[in-house]
Amino acid sequence: MTRKWQLLALGLVLGLTTVCASFVAGFYSHHEIASRRLQQLIQEDPYAYYISPKIYKVFSFFRTKDEADHRLRQIMKYGFPGLDDLRLYSDFVLSYDRRNRVAHWVCEHLQVDALQSGQVSRQRASYRPDLTVPSNFRSTLADYHRSGFDRGHLAAAGNHRGLQSHCNETFFLTNIAPQIGRGFNSGAWNKLEIYVRDLTLRFGSVYVCTGPLYKPKQRTGGKLSVEFEMIGLSMVAVPTHFFKVIIVESKLPLGKPYMEGYVLPNTALPDGLNLRSFLCDIREIEHYAGLKFFDGCFEISVNK
Ligand SMILES: *[C@@H]1O[C@H](CO)[C@@H](O)[C@H](O)[C@H]1NC(C)=O
């Protein structure tokens, strides 16, 4: 009698365990498949990435640890400035402006270790067109050749020394814009890039978003108009200005991140100018760029 009950109980427990285990296994494999589909979708269409946090929340119980996905989430921690033609690279994220053949913006996340690695060199990288951009919207090496302009990096090569492939990717022409060489690319702009890296060495974690501006000028009679040059057969726009919006994460446990914005004219600037004279209200950058930066961060006031 008791033996019969024991057997029955044992059977019941075994049965229940099997049901539970297969339920969990089923749920897990389901999640695996869904995550993989999502990854595929993100590769094909980055807009899926934008909505993916909402999907992920549903089954964050079994969160998969995908390195690339993790990195992207980190770079875009403070939100997307815009959503036009998003392009994901290994160590930066870019929005491409097909009309002007220059990015709208490039976002990076800087940490100390990626700045100090000794193995990576920009000498081993070379400029090349990004063939994933449709050919009629792509800028080419020929466009820049003899144009009188430098091939200026938006995401600086020196920020991506963690891996040679990361450094290489900054040389895609999607990340390049026509810049005045002497007095700008090798002058004030370079200084600004070094300043961003110094902030990283001091604070440990810095987010930076870089892009071009096409600022209007006042004509006689008071009307505004935008004028900029275009180079090459692809007609690559020469931005009138470049901006960087920088966000620095505080090392203090409850310290809030703060941000500051810089706008530099794409002209030969005299040596010895103080970078702080280029500080700019973030709202002004948003106004000219048509972008929205880092909602909810504390902005330092522009006291030059
Ligand atoms: C970087 O680019 C160079 C030149 O284009 C190439 O020879 C090298 O293999 C690339 N390295 C990596 C890690 O992608």
The ligand as an SDF file (V2000), in Angstrom:
LIG
                    3D

 14 14  0  0  0  0  0  0  0  0999 V2000
   43.5980   47.4350  -41.5130 C   0  0  0  0  0  0  0  0  0  0  0  0
   43.7360   48.0110  -42.7990 O   0  0  0  0  0  0  0  0  0  0  0  0
   44.9100   47.6070  -43.4930 C   0  0  0  0  0  0  0  0  0  0  0  0
   45.0300   48.4150  -44.7590 C   0  0  0  0  0  0  0  0  0  0  0  0
   43.7980   48.6160  -45.3930 O   0  0  0  0  0  0  0  0  0  0  0  0
   44.8520   46.1130  -43.7350 C   0  0  0  0  0  0  0  0  0  0  0  0
   46.0190   45.6670  -44.3960 O   0  0  0  0  0  0  0  0  0  0  0  0
   44.7250   45.3870  -42.3900 C   0  0  0  0  0  0  0  0  0  0  0  0
   44.5690   44.0150  -42.6000 O   0  0  0  0  0  0  0  0  0  0  0  0
   43.5390   45.9240  -41.6150 C   0  0  0  0  0  0  0  0  0  0  0  0
   43.5620   45.3180  -40.2930 N   0  0  0  0  0  0  0  0  0  0  0  0
   42.4640   44.8640  -39.6890 C   0  0  0  0  0  0  0  0  0  0  0  0
   42.6680   44.2280  -38.3520 C   0  0  0  0  0  0  0  0  0  0  0  0
   41.3480   44.9710  -40.1620 O   0  0  0  0  0  0  0  0  0  0  0  0
  1  2  1  0
  1 10  1  0
  2  3  1  0
  3  4  1  0
  3  6  1  0
  4  5  1  0
  6  7  1  0
  6  8  1  0
  8  9  1  0
  8 10  1  0
 10 11  1  0
 11 12  1  0
 12 13  1  0
 12 14  2  0
M  END
$$$$
